[in-house]
């Protein structure tokens, strides 16, 4: 098994990093784009999520991802998306 993999199924996706698995429900536009492209562009932040910010808070996410220090210090990965058909 690859150390990092992405499995995309209708309505959800599973990101596996070594022994950690995270299932999530991305927006339909994300699923469509990954289906067309065959890959996802992941940005893995090395900085912690802002204290007090709730996961799913669009405003906090926008501020975090537009912070130049956060993006420059992050790992950027183009990850092939697998499906149950591939």
ABEGO torsion letter per residue (X at the ends): XBABBBBBBBGBBBBBBEABBBBBBBBAAAAAAAAAAGBBBBBBBABBBBBGBBBGBAAAAAAAAABAAAAAABBBBBBBBBBAAX
